[in-house]
């Protein structure tokens, strides 16, 4: 089997998402995905990656991963080179599964979990697609407009939001009520009034459902260490499950100091790429939970090595998803085959919304648990209607 064609697809209405399809002379097509800077990643795939892959055996995944990730430029970061390599790697694993007639989790060693526990990231349907909802919330102008406007509900009706998640069987939820204050001050100052206002959603969640749901606090790496510690110490009262990306994640000693002084567990980081970055944080005892984003860290090939590294340090993993449906499906396969996976992030607003328009199949979510995909490979493909959309931009490299 040989790679004959590499095709990318992006949409002007969802400008952060990019899909790549690897075509073979056997007729099989592998699907991959990445997020942010889609046009730049598209250029990287066709100008530099395609010449390395066209005509090659797609099942030599480790060799391709090394060639794409460890080149002369761009390695050890989550920039354009790594995002392109990540999307292509996911597509190669999809091809591998299809060629073998089994789901990817079987290729990774088989299931060690019968199903995967999910937590809901409380984003609104258009969060991370263009930034408008985040901007409005920062200005205090947003209002709940639908069933799954969870990002707004987290601020305006957090108790009701928590109860709705408990009713749907979710074991955990993630919110970020301090972001607006960080955006206002550049992450350099947090007043006592702002601190109390940011804590209010956590208090109302505990009043509504008690300890019936775990609550994570997302910091988005927006704060300096002093402010991040100020928030973390105040959050201890509410039994927070983790503080996620509390500071910039390239400050290894700073993060280790934060973890030691904060008194609450630390999760990181969707923003990191390749095992070296995680090695340094784990060696410094700076993390309690390891989060990987398969579209940014180097794809499935690199993510499974990061998961094994985390297991060597006896740390759980919880793959990231606030981006696209293909990465969600790939992450689920990784989690099902990883003994130290404890959560898969989902955004129920996405699952009930635009994800359905993009792919043929989504993970099955039942009472807060994701069921294993059973079809070969990823178990999903781009939705045929995507090719007919007027905002579609496609590009092809072929032999």
N, C-alpha and C positions, 0 to 999 in steps of 0.2 A: 504494500500500500504506500502511495506517495501523495504528498501535498501538491495539488494542482492550482489552487486558487485561494486567495485570502480576501475576504469581503468585509468591509466595515459599514455600519449603519449608525447614524445619529439623527436626532430630531431637533428642529429649531425650538419647539415648544418645551423640550426637556434638554436644555443645552449642556447639562453636566454628564449625561449618560452616553456611553459608547458601547456598541456591541461589535464583536468580531466573530465571523464564521470562517472556519478552516474547512475547505472542500478537499476531497481526496478522489483518486481515480477509482476507488471502490464504490463511490456514490455516497459514502458517509460524510456527514457534516457535523463538526464540533462547534459548540457555542461558548463564547466567553464574554466577559463584561468588565468594564471599569468605570470610574466616576471621577469627575472634575477635569477641566481642561480637555474636553472631548476632541476638539479640533486639533489641538497640539498632539494628543496621543494618536489620533488618526494619522497625522503626518509621520510620527515616529514609526508606526506599524508599517506603513507602505514604503517609506524611504529607507529605513535601516533594518527592520525586522523581517519583512517579506523576503528579501534576498537571502537571508540566512535559513529560511524555512522551505521555500518553494523547491520542489523536487526531492525533498527529504522524507524519510520514514517518520510519520507522526507519532509512532509509538516509542521513539527514543526520547522520552520526555525528560529524563534527567540531563541528557546531553544538551537538549534545547534550552532547558532551564538555566544551565550553567552559561551557555553562550549568550543568552539574552540578559541575564542578571549580573554577570561578572565581567562585562565588557570594560573597555578602557575608560569610558566616561559614564557617570550617572549611577554607579552602583552604591549601595549602602544608604540610599535615600528613597523617599516615596515620590519622587518626581516623575516626569514624563516617561523616562526609560523604564522605570519599575512598573508603572501603571500599565504600559503597553505589554511588558513581559507577563504581568499578572493576568491580563485578559487572555493572552494567547495560551498561557499555561492551563487555565481553566478549560479552554476549548480543546486542548490536547487531551486532557483527562476525560472530557466528555467523549471524544473519539475513542479513547482506550476502552471505556465502558461499553460503548456501542459495539466495538469490534469484538469484545469478549462476551457480549450479551448479558452483562450484569451491571447493577448500579455501582457508582463510584465507591460507595462505602464498602462494598465487597472487595474491591481492588485495594483498599487501604487496610485490609486485614479483617474486614467483617464487623458486624455490629457488636459493640459492647454495651449498648443501651437499646432497649426495646423501643423507646421513644425519647424525645428530647424536650426537657422543660423549657418553656419560653417565658421571656419577660417582655412587657410592652414599653417601648420608648414612646413617651407621650408627646408625639409630634402631630401637627396638623397636616391635612392632606397635601398642602403645597410647601411644607417645610423642606428646605434643602433642594428645592427645584428651581428657585430663583431668588430666594431671600426675602420676599415681600412679607410673609407672615411674621418672620423673625423681626423685621424692622418695625412692624406695627405693634408687636408686643413690647418691644423696647420703648416705644413711645407711649404705651398705655392706651392704644386706640383699638385694639382688636376685641372682637366679641364672638361668642360661641355662635356658629352658623350651621352646625350639623352634628350628626350623631358622633362622629369621630374627630371633632376639633379638640383633640386631647391636649394640645399645647396651650390653648387658651383656657380650657377647663382646669388645667393644672394650677392656674393662677386664680381663676374666678370661682370655680366650684370643685376644689380638690377633693373634698369628702365624697361628693357624688361620683366623681371620676374614679376614685379608689373603689367605691362600692360596685360600680359597673364592671370594673376589672375583676374583682372578686367573684361577681356573679358569672363572669365568663370563664372562670377557672384559672386566671393568671396567678402565678405565685409571687410575681414581683413587678415593679413599675419603676421607670426612671424619669425624673423631672429636672429642670434647671432654672429655678426661680431667681437665682442670683445673677444671671447673665445680663439682664438689663442694667444693673448697677455697674457691672464691669465695663459694659459698652459706654456708659456715661463718663466713667473716670479713667478709662484706659487700663482698668484693673489695678490701679494704684491706691485707691482709697475707698473704704466702705464705712459709712457712718453707722452709728448705733440704730438710728431710725431705719436705715436701709436693711441692716442686719435683721431687725425684728420683722420687717415686712417680708424678707426672703425666707424666714423661718416659718411664717404663718401657714403656708401650704402643708408643711410637714406636720405641724400641730393639728391641723384640721383633718389630715388623713388619719392620724392616730386616734383622734376623737371619733371618727366615723367607723373605722374598721379595726381599731386596736392593732394588734400584731398579726392581723389576718392577711397581710401582704408585706413583702419586703419592699423597701424603698431605697433606690439608688439616687445619688446626687451627681449630676453631670456638671463639671466645672468648665469644660471646653478649653482648658489651658489658658484661660483669660486673666488669671489673677497672678500677682506677685506672691512669693511665699508667705509674706506677713499677712496679707489679706486672706489667703487660702487657709492659713492656720486659724485665723479669727473665725472663719465660717465653720471649719471642721470641728473646732472645740465646742461651738454652739450647737452643732448637729448631733453631738454625742447623746444628748437627752432623748433623741428620737430614734435611737437604735438603727442608724443608717447602715445599710448593707455594704456599700462602698462609696468612696469618693473617687470619681473618675476623672483622670487627667487634670489634677488640681492645679498644676503649674506646667510650664513648657517642658515637654518630656525629654529634651536633650540635656537637661541639667541633672545628671545622675546623682551627685551628692546632695543637691537641693531636694530632690524627690525622696532620697533615703532619709534625710533629716525631717522632711515633712511627715513621712510615715511614722518615724519614731516619736515625734512630738504631738501628732494630731490625735492619736488614740482611736482612730477609725480606720478600717481597711482601705487600701488603695488599689485601684484598677487602672491598668494602662497597657497598651495604648493603640487605638485604631490608627493613629497618625504615624506609627513607626513602621519601618520596612526592614526586612531581612533579619536573620537570627542574631547578627552581631549586636544590634541595638538592644534586643531583649536579653541577650547574654549579659551585657554590661549592667542593666537594671537588676536582673536577678542576682548577679554576683554581689551587687551592692546592697542586697536585701531591701530593695526599694518598692517591691510590688507584692501584693497579696493575691491578686487575680490578673491573669494575662488575657488581654483582648487583642485579637488580630482581625484585620480587614483583608479578606482574600484578594480584593481588587487593588490593594495598595502595598501589601507586604511582599509580593512576589508570586502570588497564586497559590494553588493547592500544594505544589511541590515544596515551597518554602514554608507555608503555614503548618504542614504536618511536622516539619523539623522543629519549628518554634513550639508546637504542642508537645513534642517529645522533650525538648529542652525544659519547658515549664514543668513537665512531669518529673524530670530529674531533680528539680528543686522543690518537688511536692506542692506545686502551685496549680490551681484549677485554671481552665481556660473558658472563655465565653466569647465566641465569635461575634463580630460587629455586623449589624445591618441597619443602615439608615440611608441606603443608596439605591440599589436595584435588585430585581427579582432573581436574576441569574446568580449573583453572588450569594444571595440568601440560600438558594438551593445548594450551591457548592458548599457553603458553610455548614449546612445541615448534614451533608455527607461526612464532612470532616468531624463534626461533633459526635455523630453516631458511632464513628470508629475510633474515638479518642477516649480512653478511660477517664481522663481528668477533665472532660467537658461537663459543665454543670448547667449552663444556660445557652440558649440561642436567642439573641435579640431579634425582635420583630417590631414592626410598626403597624398596628392594626388598621390605622388610617390608610396605609399604603396597600395592605392586603385586600382591603375592601374597596379600594379605589383604583388608582392608575396602574398598579401592577397587573391587574386583570387584562388591561388593554395591550400589554407588551409581550406576554409569553403565553404559551398554550396551557401550561400547567403550573400551579403554585403548590407549595407545601400544604398539606392538610393539617389544619389546626383544630384540635378537639379539646375543649375544657383546659386550655392553657398548655397543652402538649402538642408537639409536632410529630407526626407519624413518619416513618421511614419511606422515602421514595422507593418504588419497586421497579420502575422501568430502567432499561439499560442507560448507562451514562448518567448525565445530570437528571434526566427524566423530564426535560422541558425543552422547548424550542421557541424561536421568535414567532410571535403571532403572525399568521399570513397577512392580516389586514395592515400590518405595519408597513409592508412594502408599497401599499397603495396610498399612504398618507401624503398629502401635498407638502408637508414640512420635512419629509424624509430626505436625507442627504446620504447617498451611497458612494462608495469608492471600491475599486477592485484592483488587486495585483494578481497577475497570472503568469504562468510559464510561457 
